[in-house]
């Protein structure tokens, strides 16, 4: 009985700690829109980088990028998992972080 209680307590503790660790990581996404594909991609990637930095996070894993060509502009969506490493920074939008 005692070993059963200890086993359940250990399982609960491991589950609680793994949930707490995952809670500090989120998927962050941005959108870039411009007349050309390359500029829209640049806007999406740089906006993602600055947004992650502004939230006090650090990007983990690959950046996922999906672009769609419209009649006049190209729209790119960039996303990446980011984990908390510090306090949020003072930023004005996704482009200017102090």
mmCIF file of the C-alpha atoms, coordinates in Angstrom:
data_MODEL
# 
_entry.id   MODEL 
# 
loop_
_atom_site.group_PDB 
_atom_site.id 
_atom_site.type_symbol 
_atom_site.label_atom_id 
_atom_site.label_alt_id 
_atom_site.label_comp_id 
_atom_site.label_asym_id 
_atom_site.label_entity_id 
_atom_site.label_seq_id 
_atom_site.pdbx_PDB_ins_code 
_atom_site.Cartn_x 
_atom_site.Cartn_y 
_atom_site.Cartn_z 
_atom_site.occupancy 
_atom_site.B_iso_or_equiv 
_atom_site.pdbx_formal_charge 
_atom_site.auth_seq_id 
_atom_site.auth_comp_id 
_atom_site.auth_asym_id 
_atom_site.auth_atom_id 
_atom_site.pdbx_PDB_model_num 
ATOM 1  C CA . UNK A 1 1  ? 0.000  0.000  0.000   1.00 0.00 ? 1  UNK A CA 1 
ATOM 2  C CA . UNK A 1 2  ? 2.807  2.372  0.907   1.00 0.00 ? 2  UNK A CA 1 
ATOM 3  C CA . UNK A 1 3  ? 4.621  1.742  -2.392  1.00 0.00 ? 3  UNK A CA 1 
ATOM 4  C CA . UNK A 1 4  ? 1.375  2.326  -4.297  1.00 0.00 ? 4  UNK A CA 1 
ATOM 5  C CA . UNK A 1 5  ? 0.947  5.718  -2.604  1.00 0.00 ? 5  UNK A CA 1 
ATOM 6  C CA . UNK A 1 6  ? 4.561  6.654  -3.338  1.00 0.00 ? 6  UNK A CA 1 
ATOM 7  C CA . UNK A 1 7  ? 4.177  5.563  -6.965  1.00 0.00 ? 7  UNK A CA 1 
ATOM 8  C CA . UNK A 1 8  ? 1.015  7.637  -7.406  1.00 0.00 ? 8  UNK A CA 1 
ATOM 9  C CA . UNK A 1 9  ? 2.646  10.643 -5.729  1.00 0.00 ? 9  UNK A CA 1 
ATOM 10 C CA . UNK A 1 10 ? 5.711  10.359 -7.974  1.00 0.00 ? 10 UNK A CA 1 
ATOM 11 C CA . UNK A 1 11 ? 3.533  10.069 -11.078 1.00 0.00 ? 11 UNK A CA 1 
ATOM 12 C CA . UNK A 1 12 ? 1.493  13.120 -10.049 1.00 0.00 ? 12 UNK A CA 1 
ATOM 13 C CA . UNK A 1 13 ? 4.673  15.126 -9.403  1.00 0.00 ? 13 UNK A CA 1 
ATOM 14 C CA . UNK A 1 14 ? 6.193  14.215 -12.782 1.00 0.00 ? 14 UNK A CA 1 
ATOM 15 C CA . UNK A 1 15 ? 2.950  15.122 -14.556 1.00 0.00 ? 15 UNK A CA 1 
ATOM 16 C CA . UNK A 1 16 ? 2.723  18.466 -12.711 1.00 0.00 ? 16 UNK A CA 1 
ATOM 17 C CA . UNK A 1 17 ? 6.333  19.385 -13.515 1.00 0.00 ? 17 UNK A CA 1 
ATOM 18 C CA . UNK A 1 18 ? 6.033  18.446 -17.186 1.00 0.00 ? 18 UNK A CA 1 
ATOM 19 C CA . UNK A 1 19 ? 2.855  20.547 -17.479 1.00 0.00 ? 19 UNK A CA 1 
ATOM 20 C CA . UNK A 1 20 ? 4.588  23.520 -15.838 1.00 0.00 ? 20 UNK A CA 1 
ATOM 21 C CA . UNK A 1 21 ? 7.517  23.305 -18.252 1.00 0.00 ? 21 UNK A CA 1 
ATOM 22 C CA . UNK A 1 22 ? 5.223  23.150 -21.293 1.00 0.00 ? 22 UNK A CA 1 
ATOM 23 C CA . UNK A 1 23 ? 3.223  26.127 -20.020 1.00 0.00 ? 23 UNK A CA 1 
ATOM 24 C CA . UNK A 1 24 ? 6.220  28.442 -20.610 1.00 0.00 ? 24 UNK A CA 1 
ATOM 25 C CA . UNK A 1 25 ? 6.350  27.621 -24.342 1.00 0.00 ? 25 UNK A CA 1 
ATOM 26 C CA . UNK A 1 26 ? 3.831  28.899 -26.877 1.00 0.00 ? 26 UNK A CA 1 
ATOM 27 C CA . UNK A 1 27 ? 3.522  29.043 -30.642 1.00 0.00 ? 27 UNK A CA 1 
ATOM 28 C CA . UNK A 1 28 ? 4.042  32.613 -31.862 1.00 0.00 ? 28 UNK A CA 1 
ATOM 29 C CA . UNK A 1 29 ? 2.909  33.708 -35.313 1.00 0.00 ? 29 UNK A CA 1 
ATOM 30 C CA . UNK A 1 30 ? 3.152  36.818 -37.488 1.00 0.00 ? 30 UNK A CA 1 
ATOM 31 C CA . UNK A 1 31 ? 1.985  37.974 -40.904 1.00 0.00 ? 31 UNK A CA 1 
ATOM 32 C CA . UNK A 1 32 ? 3.948  39.915 -43.504 1.00 0.00 ? 32 UNK A CA 1 
ATOM 33 C CA . UNK A 1 33 ? 2.300  41.463 -46.567 1.00 0.00 ? 33 UNK A CA 1 
ATOM 34 C CA . UNK A 1 34 ? 4.118  43.215 -49.413 1.00 0.00 ? 34 UNK A CA 1 
ATOM 35 C CA . UNK A 1 35 ? 4.086  43.610 -53.209 1.00 0.00 ? 35 UNK A CA 1 
ATOM 36 C CA . UNK A 1 36 ? 6.818  40.969 -53.694 1.00 0.00 ? 36 UNK A CA 1 
ATOM 37 C CA . UNK A 1 37 ? 7.338  37.488 -52.280 1.00 0.00 ? 37 UNK A CA 1 
ATOM 38 C CA . UNK A 1 38 ? 10.814 38.216 -50.886 1.00 0.00 ? 38 UNK A CA 1 
ATOM 39 C CA . UNK A 1 39 ? 9.756  41.381 -49.046 1.00 0.00 ? 39 UNK A CA 1 
ATOM 40 C CA . UNK A 1 40 ? 6.668  39.683 -47.559 1.00 0.00 ? 40 UNK A CA 1 
ATOM 41 C CA . UNK A 1 41 ? 8.890  36.823 -46.365 1.00 0.00 ? 41 UNK A CA 1 
ATOM 42 C CA . UNK A 1 42 ? 11.352 39.297 -44.822 1.00 0.00 ? 42 UNK A CA 1 
ATOM 43 C CA . UNK A 1 43 ? 8.521  41.151 -43.037 1.00 0.00 ? 43 UNK A CA 1 
ATOM 44 C CA . UNK A 1 44 ? 7.054  37.917 -41.643 1.00 0.00 ? 44 UNK A CA 1 
ATOM 45 C CA . UNK A 1 45 ? 10.390 36.523 -40.415 1.00 0.00 ? 45 UNK A CA 1 
ATOM 46 C CA . UNK A 1 46 ? 11.639 39.792 -38.893 1.00 0.00 ? 46 UNK A CA 1 
ATOM 47 C CA . UNK A 1 47 ? 8.261  40.482 -37.303 1.00 0.00 ? 47 UNK A CA 1 
ATOM 48 C CA . UNK A 1 48 ? 8.356  36.993 -35.756 1.00 0.00 ? 48 UNK A CA 1 
ATOM 49 C CA . UNK A 1 49 ? 11.872 37.502 -34.419 1.00 0.00 ? 49 UNK A CA 1 
ATOM 50 C CA . UNK A 1 50 ? 11.005 40.872 -32.871 1.00 0.00 ? 50 UNK A CA 1 
ATOM 51 C CA . UNK A 1 51 ? 7.691  39.661 -31.436 1.00 0.00 ? 51 UNK A CA 1 
ATOM 52 C CA . UNK A 1 52 ? 9.382  36.697 -29.749 1.00 0.00 ? 52 UNK A CA 1 
ATOM 53 C CA . UNK A 1 53 ? 12.103 38.974 -28.350 1.00 0.00 ? 53 UNK A CA 1 
ATOM 54 C CA . UNK A 1 54 ? 9.547  41.519 -27.150 1.00 0.00 ? 54 UNK A CA 1 
ATOM 55 C CA . UNK A 1 55 ? 7.661  38.838 -25.218 1.00 0.00 ? 55 UNK A CA 1 
ATOM 56 C CA . UNK A 1 56 ? 10.854 37.826 -23.399 1.00 0.00 ? 56 UNK A CA 1 
ATOM 57 C CA . UNK A 1 57 ? 10.971 34.491 -25.214 1.00 0.00 ? 57 UNK A CA 1 
ATOM 58 C CA . UNK A 1 58 ? 13.506 32.557 -27.270 1.00 0.00 ? 58 UNK A CA 1 
ATOM 59 C CA . UNK A 1 59 ? 12.624 30.701 -30.463 1.00 0.00 ? 59 UNK A CA 1 
ATOM 60 C CA . UNK A 1 60 ? 12.913 26.905 -30.368 1.00 0.00 ? 60 UNK A CA 1 
ATOM 61 C CA . UNK A 1 61 ? 12.892 24.709 -33.443 1.00 0.00 ? 61 UNK A CA 1 
ATOM 62 C CA . UNK A 1 62 ? 12.354 25.662 -37.071 1.00 0.00 ? 62 UNK A CA 1 
ATOM 63 C CA . UNK A 1 63 ? 10.478 28.695 -38.380 1.00 0.00 ? 63 UNK A CA 1 
ATOM 64 C CA . UNK A 1 64 ? 7.420  27.602 -40.383 1.00 0.00 ? 64 UNK A CA 1 
ATOM 65 C CA . UNK A 1 65 ? 6.657  29.881 -43.323 1.00 0.00 ? 65 UNK A CA 1 
ATOM 66 C CA . UNK A 1 66 ? 3.676  29.770 -45.673 1.00 0.00 ? 66 UNK A CA 1 
ATOM 67 C CA . UNK A 1 67 ? 3.175  32.360 -48.412 1.00 0.00 ? 67 UNK A CA 1 
ATOM 68 C CA . UNK A 1 68 ? 0.137  33.006 -50.619 1.00 0.00 ? 68 UNK A CA 1 
ATOM 69 C CA . UNK A 1 69 ? 0.264  35.153 -53.738 1.00 0.00 ? 69 UNK A CA 1 
ATOM 70 C CA . UNK A 1 70 ? -2.703 37.460 -54.180 1.00 0.00 ? 70 UNK A CA 1 
ATOM 71 C CA . UNK A 1 71 ? -3.731 39.679 -57.073 1.00 0.00 ? 71 UNK A CA 1 
ATOM 72 C CA . UNK A 1 72 ? -1.563 42.597 -55.951 1.00 0.00 ? 72 UNK A CA 1 
ATOM 73 C CA . UNK A 1 73 ? 0.338  41.489 -52.846 1.00 0.00 ? 73 UNK A CA 1 
ATOM 74 C CA . UNK A 1 74 ? 1.911  38.406 -51.315 1.00 0.00 ? 74 UNK A CA 1 
ATOM 75 C CA . UNK A 1 75 ? 1.021  37.436 -47.739 1.00 0.00 ? 75 UNK A CA 1 
ATOM 76 C CA . UNK A 1 76 ? 3.384  35.293 -45.660 1.00 0.00 ? 76 UNK A CA 1 
ATOM 77 C CA . UNK A 1 77 ? 2.587  33.676 -42.314 1.00 0.00 ? 77 UNK A CA 1 
ATOM 78 C CA . UNK A 1 78 ? 5.567  32.785 -40.091 1.00 0.00 ? 78 UNK A CA 1 
ATOM 79 C CA . UNK A 1 79 ? 5.336  30.789 -36.845 1.00 0.00 ? 79 UNK A CA 1 
ATOM 80 C CA . UNK A 1 80 ? 7.693  29.214 -34.337 1.00 0.00 ? 80 UNK A CA 1 
ATOM 81 C CA . UNK A 1 81 ? 7.594  27.709 -30.838 1.00 0.00 ? 81 UNK A CA 1 
ATOM 82 C CA . UNK A 1 82 ? 9.037  30.126 -28.280 1.00 0.00 ? 82 UNK A CA 1 
ATOM 83 C CA . UNK A 1 83 ? 9.870  29.601 -24.603 1.00 0.00 ? 83 UNK A CA 1 
ATOM 84 C CA . UNK A 1 84 ? 10.011 32.181 -21.816 1.00 0.00 ? 84 UNK A CA 1 
ATOM 85 C CA . UNK A 1 85 ? 13.563 33.216 -20.862 1.00 0.00 ? 85 UNK A CA 1 
ATOM 86 C CA . UNK A 1 86 ? 13.152 36.724 -19.411 1.00 0.00 ? 86 UNK A CA 1 
ATOM 87 C CA . UNK A 1 87 ? 10.678 39.497 -18.709 1.00 0.00 ? 87 UNK A CA 1 
ATOM 88 C CA . UNK A 1 88 ? 8.858  41.125 -21.653 1.00 0.00 ? 88 UNK A CA 1 
ATOM 89 C CA . UNK A 1 89 ? 10.685 44.015 -23.350 1.00 0.00 ? 89 UNK A CA 1 
ATOM 90 C CA . UNK A 1 90 ? 9.298  47.445 -24.178 1.00 0.00 ? 90 UNK A CA 1 
ATOM 91 C CA . UNK A 1 91 ? 8.301  47.306 -27.869 1.00 0.00 ? 91 UNK A CA 1 
ATOM 92 C CA . UNK A 1 92 ? 6.304  49.485 -30.214 1.00 0.00 ? 92 UNK A CA 1 
ATOM 93 C CA . UNK A 1 93 ? 4.609  46.914 -32.401 1.00 0.00 ? 93 UNK A CA 1 
ATOM 94 C CA . UNK A 1 94 ? 6.590  44.095 -33.970 1.00 0.00 ? 94 UNK A CA 1 
ATOM 95 C CA . UNK A 1 95 ? 9.305  46.301 -35.446 1.00 0.00 ? 95 UNK A CA 1 
ATOM 96 C CA . UNK A 1 96 ? 10.794 48.518 -32.736 1.00 0.00 ? 96 UNK A CA 1 
ATOM 97 C CA . UNK A 1 97 ? 12.005 46.989 -29.457 1.00 0.00 ? 97 UNK A CA 1 
ATOM 98 C CA . UNK A 1 98 ? 13.996 49.101 -26.992 1.00 0.00 ? 98 UNK A CA 1 
# 
